[in-house]
Each structure stands twice: as C-alpha cells, then as structure tokens.
Amino acid sequence: MGERTPVRDVEVAGTIRLGQFLKLSGLVEHGADAKDVVAAGEVTVNGRAETRRGCQLTQGDVVAFGGDRARVAAD
C-alpha cells in the first residue's frame, strides 16, 4: 500500500516535447488525447502539474499520467 508505480524508461534521442512523449511512451493512445489531458492539468513532469503540451523534456524527466510513469532515457 502506498507503493508508487514503477518508472518505465523510454529511449529518446535528444529532447522531446511533452505531447510527443506521452504518445511515444504509450501513456496516451493518440496525440489529441495528449492535448486534452495536458490542458486539463492531469499530467505531471517531475511531480509538478504541466499544462504546456510543447514543454521540452530532457533526459531524466519523469512524466506521470493515469497512474503510469515514464522517464526520458538517452537513446
């Protein structure tokens, strides 16, 4: 109980925008879904709510949505 969801590493070359990462990582199924959940404040980056779909992510950033977490890993 109270256990956090394990973080899954997703390999990315360089930087990536939040909306793109949500789709690439499988946290959302479609790009339109990413737009909606980010705008609604349902996504966190490194534990803080993020409402900018174009926010640039870099290696080590952890994105969470819907009980799942994914980390930006070097390609």
N, C-alpha and C positions, 0 to 999 in steps of 0.2 A: 504494500500500500504506500502511496505517496511516491512511488518509483517513477522516474522520468522515462519517457520514451527514448530508446537508443537513437543516437545520431547516425544517419547513413551518409557516407561520403559520396559526393557526386563530382566526378572529374570535369574540370573546366579549363580551357586554355585562356589565360589572362583574366580579364574582368568580364562580368556578365550583368545584364540588367535583371532586376528582381522578377519582373513579369516573365522573362525568358527562362530564368532559373526555376520558377515554380512549375512551368510546363516540362522542362528538361528533366527535372528531378522526379516528376510524377506526382507532385503534391497536388496539382490540379490537372484535369484532363485536357482542357482547351485554353487557348490564350484569352478568350472572352471571359472565362471563369476567373483567370488571374486578375484581370482588370476589375471585376466585381468584388472579389474578396479583399483585394488590396484597398480599394476605395472604401470598403466597409470597415477597415481597420482590423480585419480578422487575421492578418499576417504579422508575425514579429521577426525582426532581424536582430540577432544577439540579445534577445529578451525584451526588446522595445518595439512597440507597435510602429509599423511603417505604412504610410498611405501613398507613397510615391512609387508607382509601378516602374518608373525609369531609374530608380535608385541603383547606383553601381555597387555590385558586390565584389569582394576580393577574397582571396584565399583565407580560409579560416572562419568566414562569416557563417553563422548558423541561422537558417530560416525555418520557422515553425508555422504550421497551419493544420487545423483539424486533428490535432493530436499526434501528428507526424513531424519529424525534424530531419533536415538535410543540411550538410555542411559543404561549402565550396572547397573543393580539393584541387590541388595542382594536377594538370594533365600530364 
